[in-house]
Amino acid sequence: MSTYIDQAINPKTNKVQSAFFIDDYYGTHNYGVGFRKDGGKINIRDDIVESEYEIYPIEQIKTQAEESNS
């Protein structure tokens, strides 16, 4: 597994935006999904600073995506 950028629904805004999928954020192969608080563009080389990112467990992001598809 690895860290990557993809589109996801931001739980705070309910809008699709770029997200940082961070491998091992919550433990071995447990992804954290980070959205920039300012809505700005994400660069794979960004440092994950909690003052700049809202970070959620991937399970929360998956559940929200499933609910929006229903």
C-alpha positions as a Python dict, from the first residue, in 0.01 Angstrom:
ca = {
    (1, 'M'): (0, 0, 0),
    (2, 'S'): (111, 357, -43),
    (3, 'T'): (15, 719, 1),
    (4, 'Y'): (-164, 872, -298),
    (5, 'I'): (-399, 1150, -409),
    (6, 'D'): (-751, 1083, -540),
    (7, 'Q'): (-1099, 1233, -537),
    (8, 'A'): (-1328, 1175, -238),
    (9, 'I'): (-1629, 1330, -70),
    (10, 'N'): (-1522, 1568, 203),
    (11, 'P'): (-1739, 1489, 511),
    (12, 'K'): (-1730, 1853, 620),
    (13, 'T'): (-1848, 2004, 289),
    (14, 'N'): (-2018, 1701, 126),
    (15, 'K'): (-1838, 1797, -196),
    (16, 'V'): (-1599, 1593, -407),
    (17, 'Q'): (-1246, 1724, -388),
    (18, 'S'): (-887, 1609, -399),
    (19, 'A'): (-785, 1409, -95),
    (20, 'F'): (-460, 1275, 42),
    (21, 'F'): (-493, 900, 117),
    (22, 'I'): (-222, 850, 379),
    (23, 'D'): (-105, 492, 432),
    (24, 'D'): (-38, 385, 793),
    (25, 'Y'): (-187, 706, 939),
    (26, 'Y'): (-402, 509, 1186),
    (27, 'G'): (-175, 203, 1206),
    (28, 'T'): (-47, -61, 966),
    (29, 'H'): (-230, -19, 633),
    (30, 'N'): (-505, 188, 800),
    (31, 'Y'): (-549, 492, 578),
    (32, 'G'): (-621, 843, 689),
    (33, 'V'): (-788, 1064, 429),
    (34, 'G'): (-683, 1428, 441),
    (35, 'F'): (-857, 1729, 290),
    (36, 'R'): (-693, 2071, 287),
    (37, 'K'): (-883, 2305, 519),
    (38, 'D'): (-844, 2589, 271),
    (39, 'G'): (-971, 2372, -18),
    (40, 'G'): (-642, 2423, -198),
    (41, 'K'): (-455, 2190, -424),
    (42, 'I'): (-273, 1892, -271),
    (43, 'N'): (83, 1804, -362),
    (44, 'I'): (214, 1454, -288),
    (45, 'R'): (520, 1618, -131),
    (46, 'D'): (312, 1817, 119),
    (47, 'D'): (381, 1762, 485),
    (48, 'I'): (67, 1647, 662),
    (49, 'V'): (17, 1922, 915),
    (50, 'E'): (-307, 1894, 1111),
    (51, 'S'): (-341, 2272, 1118),
    (52, 'E'): (-372, 2258, 735),
    (53, 'Y'): (-562, 1930, 689),
    (54, 'E'): (-881, 1770, 819),
    (55, 'I'): (-802, 1397, 842),
    (56, 'Y'): (-1064, 1121, 862),
    (57, 'P'): (-1047, 740, 880),
    (58, 'I'): (-1099, 585, 537),
    (59, 'E'): (-1398, 388, 668),
    (60, 'Q'): (-1582, 717, 727),
    (61, 'I'): (-1508, 829, 372),
    (62, 'K'): (-1625, 494, 227),
    (63, 'T'): (-1949, 506, 428),
    (64, 'Q'): (-2022, 860, 312),
    (65, 'A'): (-1958, 763, -52),
    (66, 'E'): (-2193, 463, -22),
    (67, 'E'): (-2465, 683, 131),
    (68, 'S'): (-2435, 943, -145),
    (69, 'N'): (-2467, 669, -410),
    (70, 'S'): (-2793, 538, -258),
}
